[in-house]
Amino acid sequence: MSRQPAPATRRCAQPDCPNPVIRPARRGRPPIYCSPTCRAQAKRRPPTRPVLVEIDHDPPNSQHRPAGRVWLVRLRRGPRTVTVASGLGHTSAESLAAQITAILRTPSATPGAAID
């Protein structure tokens, strides 16, 4: 006589749900959501797009600086953009972009902690 293993429990795949999912010991595809409501909410949630740091040429202006030598740093997430700095030299733009990227990519040890 063979015994069935006890069903395994795991957390719901919906990011905001703390409920466990009981995986039955039957054959077939195991569930990953605790309820049909969580499954529907997870499907409706748009994927989070990453924040991109871009270096680009600043459009020509009336300051008589040669085109192609003036740079700007821009943050982009999907269709939304914000220009952080403009009128920079190439080295300054690269340095600022590297510092912003380091801040965005380094996870904070404590949520809500101050930036060094």
Beta strands, then each sheet from edge to edge (+ up, - down):
strand 1: 8-11
strand 2: 20-23
strand 3: 52-57
strand 4: 71-77
strand 5: 80-88
sheet 1: 1+ 2-
sheet 2: 3+ 4- 5+
end
